[in-house]
Amino acid sequence: MRLSFQAGLLLSLAAPALAGEVLLNPAADNTLFESPTGALSNGAGTSLFVGRTASAGTRRAVLRFDVAGAIPAGSTITSARLAIECTRAPIGAAPVQHSMHRVLADWGEGTSAALGAGGTGAPSTPDDATWIHTFFPGTFWTNAGGDFDAAPSATTTIGSADPYVFASPILAADVQAWLDGSTPNFGWLLKDDDEIPGRARRYGSRENFPIIQPMLIVEFDAPNVGTNYCGPAVQNSSGASAVISATGSVDVALNALTLTATSTSLNSAGYFLLSETQGFVVGAGGSAGNLCLGGAVGRFDSSVQFSGLAGEISIPVDLTDVPSPTGGTSIVAGSTWNFQAWFRDAVGGQATSNFTDGLSIQFQ
């Protein structure tokens, strides 16, 4: 699949990732240069090579992405695609099919860096993946050229020097398995399906930044987190009891948490509250509902939301800067915080307010 780099990928790089989407550059990548001794690699080079050259043999690329470090555990992967830039193609060469295959053994990236165009590689350095080594000089692939699943995870036709995208349900399934831990994450191997001489392509590697690095784009549905308490909430003018929930991760390092309140009153303003202490105050501040927080209560009142006809409000939470009565503070691993939403309401024609139930989250 062809991609307009300027109109597409660059815009993705410039914009923050949307909720439920992450953009990942490789944690490691390398080229396997055909060599019976494993003398060549390109661990720190700015290019990856795939296909067979006219005279110097076959090249295959390996790439690995830190999926578990960027996506909340328990998430459901809905799509995955690899965007990669072909930076050189032989003049007049026929299009080729390049395929991604799941790698079956761990491999390394050393400090080797090929000079010039890079196609001849550089002397292998310790921990480099090579044609015969997983980690140069003493650990080996079972099969020269890399150990990988014979069935491709995704395939794309590569023509001239341009950006391309690999995508398929199998690619998404690979990411899901790596996230769940059911399959070790050794990344993918990118190879030419036919490896006919004279048709090799060059791609930008992770060292080729800022705009020619490979990028894995993953969309996911984050899991619900936390435990509800203090419910059901007092029924509001929508005829329901409002409920608070959270999706994302309790891992503070990921900083990926979203709060949502559903079944609130319709077309009303609301915001979220938090405290390290639970409480129970009937009709707090003249409200029709009950406050389920105690102690020092912070208010996300700078993020007022409107529920519309869906009766729902939602905000992403920056765990490094949550509100408190004395200013911004950080949520740290090992702490437990409690959340609730407040919203305007009307009971018996009289303007008032209401609350959701409470939600307690222990962070890691």
C-alpha positions in Angstrom: 0.0 0.0 0.0 1.4 3.4 -1.0 1.3 6.3 1.5 1.6 10.0 1.0 4.4 10.7 3.4 4.0 14.5 3.6 0.2 14.4 3.9 0.0 11.3 6.1 2.8 10.1 8.2 4.3 13.5 8.9 1.0 14.7 10.2 0.9 11.7 12.5 4.4 12.5 13.8 3.5 16.1 14.5 0.3 15.4 16.3 -0.1 13.8 19.7 -1.3 10.2 19.7 -5.0 9.8 20.0 -6.6 7.9 22.9 -6.4 4.2 22.1 -3.5 4.7 19.6 0.3 4.6 20.0 3.0 5.4 17.5 6.2 3.3 18.1 9.6 3.5 16.6 11.7 0.3 16.8 13.4 -0.5 20.0 16.0 -2.3 17.9 16.6 -3.1 14.2 19.4 -4.6 12.1 20.2 -6.1 8.7 21.2 -9.7 8.1 23.8 -9.6 5.3 24.3 -13.0 3.6 27.7 -14.2 4.8 28.9 -17.8 5.8 30.9 -16.4 8.7 28.5 -13.7 9.9 31.2 -11.1 9.3 28.7 -8.3 8.3 26.0 -6.3 10.1 24.6 -2.8 10.4 23.3 -2.4 14.0 23.8 1.3 14.4 23.5 2.2 10.7 20.9 4.5 9.3 19.5 2.0 6.8 18.0 -1.4 6.5 18.3 -3.6 3.4 15.9 -6.2 2.0 16.3 -8.4 -1.1 19.1 -9.8 -3.2 21.8 -7.5 -4.8 23.2 -8.2 -8.2 26.5 -9.5 -6.8 26.7 -9.3 -3.0 24.0 -11.7 -1.8 20.7 -11.5 0.1 19.7 -9.1 2.8 16.9 -9.4 5.3 15.9 -6.8 8.0 14.8 -7.5 11.6 12.8 -5.0 13.7 11.5 -5.2 17.2 9.0 -2.8 19.0 8.4 -2.3 22.7 4.7 -3.1 22.7 4.3 -4.0 26.4 6.1 -0.8 27.4 3.6 1.5 25.6 0.2 -0.3 25.6 -1.8 -0.9 28.8 -1.9 -4.5 29.9 -5.2 -6.2 29.1 -5.9 -4.0 26.1 -7.5 -5.5 22.9 -5.5 -4.7 19.8 -7.9 -3.6 17.0 -5.3 -2.8 14.3 -1.6 -2.6 13.6 0.3 -1.3 10.7 4.0 -0.7 9.9 4.9 2.5 8.0 8.3 2.3 6.5 10.2 4.4 4.0 12.0 2.9 1.0 14.9 5.3 0.4 16.5 3.5 -2.6 15.3 1.2 -5.3 17.2 0.0 -8.4 16.4 2.1 -11.5 14.0 0.3 -13.7 13.7 -2.7 -11.4 10.4 -4.5 -11.4 8.2 -4.2 -8.3 8.8 -6.8 -5.6 6.7 -8.4 -2.8 8.2 -7.8 0.7 6.7 -9.7 3.6 6.9 -9.5 7.4 7.5 -12.7 9.3 7.3 -13.2 13.1 10.9 -13.9 14.4 11.2 -17.0 16.5 14.4 -16.3 18.4 15.9 -13.3 20.3 18.5 -11.2 18.5 20.7 -8.2 19.0 21.8 -4.8 17.7 25.4 -3.9 18.1 27.4 -0.8 17.2 28.3 -1.7 13.6 27.6 1.1 11.2 28.1 0.8 7.4 29.6 3.8 5.6 28.3 5.5 2.5 25.2 4.0 1.0 25.5 1.1 3.5 24.7 -1.8 1.2 27.9 -3.6 1.8 27.5 -3.6 5.6 30.2 -3.1 8.3 32.3 -5.5 10.4 30.0 -7.2 13.0 30.4 -6.0 16.6 29.5 -7.8 19.9 25.7 -8.6 20.1 25.0 -7.8 16.5 22.5 -10.0 14.6 24.1 -11.4 11.5 23.2 -14.0 8.8 24.2 -16.8 11.1 24.3 -15.1 14.6 21.5 -14.0 16.9 24.2 -12.3 19.0 27.6 -12.0 17.4 30.0 -13.8 17.9 28.9 -16.8 19.9 25.1 -17.3 19.7 23.5 -18.6 16.5 20.3 -18.9 14.6 19.1 -22.5 14.0 18.8 -21.6 10.3 21.2 -19.3 8.5 19.3 -16.1 7.4 17.2 -16.1 10.6 14.6 -18.2 12.3 11.1 -17.0 11.5 7.5 -18.1 10.9 7.2 -19.3 7.3 3.7 -17.8 7.1 3.9 -14.0 6.5 2.1 -11.6 8.9 1.7 -9.0 6.2 2.8 -8.4 2.6 3.1 -5.3 0.4 4.3 -4.6 -3.1 7.4 -2.4 -3.1 8.1 -0.3 -6.2 10.1 2.9 -6.3 11.6 4.8 -3.4 8.5 5.9 -1.4 6.8 5.3 1.9 4.8 2.0 2.3 2.5 0.5 4.8 2.2 -3.2 5.9 -1.1 -4.1 7.6 -3.2 -7.2 8.2 -5.3 -8.9 10.9 -2.3 -11.3 11.5 0.0 -8.3 12.2 -2.5 -7.1 14.8 -2.7 -10.7 16.2 1.1 -10.7 16.6 1.0 -7.5 18.6 -1.8 -8.9 20.8 0.2 -12.0 21.5 3.2 -10.0 22.5 1.2 -7.7 24.7 -0.5 -10.7 26.4 2.8 -12.5 26.8 1.5 -15.6 25.1 4.3 -15.3 22.5 7.8 -13.9 23.1 8.3 -10.5 21.4 11.3 -11.0 19.0 9.8 -8.7 16.4 9.5 -9.3 12.7 11.8 -10.2 9.8 11.3 -8.3 6.6 12.3 -10.2 3.5 11.8 -10.3 -0.3 9.5 -13.1 -1.2 11.5 -14.1 -4.3 15.0 -12.7 -3.6 15.8 -12.4 -7.2 19.3 -10.8 -7.8 19.3 -7.0 -8.6 16.1 -6.1 -6.8 17.2 -5.2 -3.3 15.6 -2.2 -1.6 17.0 0.1 1.1 14.8 1.4 4.0 15.4 4.0 6.7 16.3 2.5 10.1 15.5 3.7 13.6 18.8 5.7 13.5 17.5 7.6 10.5 15.5 10.2 12.4 13.5 12.3 12.7 11.2 11.4 9.8 12.5 8.3 8.1 12.3 5.9 11.0 10.0 2.9 10.7 6.8 3.4 12.7 4.4 0.8 14.2 1.0 2.3 14.6 -1.3 0.4 17.0 -4.9 1.0 17.8 -6.4 -0.6 20.8 -9.3 -0.7 23.2 -8.0 -0.2 26.7 -9.3 -2.2 29.6 -11.5 -0.9 32.4 -9.6 -0.3 35.6 -10.4 0.4 39.3 -13.2 -0.7 41.7 -16.5 1.2 42.0 -17.9 2.0 45.4 -20.5 4.3 47.0 -23.2 3.2 44.5 -25.6 3.3 43.0 -25.6 7.1 42.8 -28.7 9.1 43.4 -30.9 8.9 40.3 -30.7 12.1 38.1 -33.0 13.8 35.7 -32.1 11.3 32.9 -33.9 8.6 35.0 -30.6 6.7 35.7 -27.8 6.6 38.2 -24.6 8.0 36.8 -21.6 5.7 36.8 -17.9 6.6 36.7 -15.3 4.3 34.9 -11.7 4.4 33.8 -9.8 2.9 30.9 -6.1 2.6 30.3 -3.4 1.6 32.7 -2.7 1.7 36.4 1.0 1.9 35.5 2.0 5.5 36.3 5.0 5.2 33.9 2.6 4.8 31.0 0.5 7.8 32.0 -2.4 6.4 30.1 -5.7 6.8 32.0 -9.0 8.1 30.9 -12.0 8.9 33.1 -15.6 8.6 31.8 -18.9 9.3 33.4 -22.0 7.8 31.8 -25.8 8.1 32.4 -25.4 11.7 33.6 -28.1 14.3 33.1 -28.4 15.3 29.4 -26.9 18.5 27.9 -25.2 19.4 31.2 -21.8 20.6 32.3 -19.7 18.4 34.5 -16.2 17.7 35.7 -14.2 15.1 37.7 -13.0 15.1 41.3 -10.3 13.1 43.0 -8.9 12.5 46.5 -6.7 10.0 48.3 -9.5 9.6 50.9 -13.0 8.1 50.5 -15.9 9.7 52.2 -19.7 10.0 52.2 -21.5 13.3 52.4 -25.2 13.4 51.7 -26.3 16.3 49.6 -22.9 17.9 49.6 -23.1 21.7 48.9 -26.8 21.5 48.3 -26.5 18.8 45.6 -29.2 16.2 45.0 -26.4 13.6 45.1 -23.8 12.3 47.5 -20.1 13.1 47.6 -18.1 9.9 47.9 -14.7 11.6 48.6 -13.2 12.9 51.8 -10.1 14.8 52.9 -8.4 17.1 50.4 -10.5 17.0 47.2 -9.0 18.1 43.9 -11.2 19.3 41.0 -10.6 19.0 37.3 -12.7 22.1 36.9 -10.4 23.4 34.2 -11.6 20.5 32.1 -15.4 21.1 32.2 -17.2 18.8 29.8 -20.7 18.8 28.3 -22.7 15.6 28.3 -24.9 16.2 25.3 -27.6 13.9 24.3 -25.5 10.9 25.2 -25.3 11.9 28.9 -21.5 11.2 29.0 -18.4 13.1 29.8 -14.7 12.0 29.5 -11.2 13.3 30.0 -7.6 11.9 29.8 -5.8 12.3 33.0 -2.2 13.5 33.2 -0.9 11.5 36.2 2.1 13.8 36.5 -0.2 16.9 37.2 -3.5 16.2 38.9 -5.3 19.0 40.8 -5.3 19.4 44.6 -6.4 22.3 46.9 -2.8 23.4 47.1 -1.9 23.1 43.4 -0.8 20.4 41.0 0.6 17.1 42.3 1.7 13.7 40.9 0.2 10.3 41.3 2.9 7.9 42.3 3.3 4.1 42.1 1.8 2.4 45.2 -0.7 5.1 46.0 -4.5 4.7 45.8 -6.7 7.5 44.5 -10.5 7.9 44.4 -12.4 9.6 41.6 -15.9 10.9 41.1 -17.8 13.1 38.7 -20.0 16.1 39.5 -22.5 17.5 37.0 -25.4 20.0 36.9 -28.9 18.6 37.1 -32.5 19.7 37.7 -34.9 18.0 40.0 -38.6 19.0 40.1 -37.8 22.0 37.9 -35.2 23.3 40.3 -31.6 23.7 39.3 -29.2 21.6 41.3 -26.3 19.1 40.8 -25.6 15.5 41.2 -22.7 13.0 41.3 -21.7 9.6 39.9 -20.7 6.8 42.2 -17.0 6.6 43.3 -14.1 4.8 41.7 -11.0 3.6 43.6 -7.8 2.9 41.6 -4.5 1.6 43.1 -1.6 2.6 40.9 1.6 0.7 40.2 
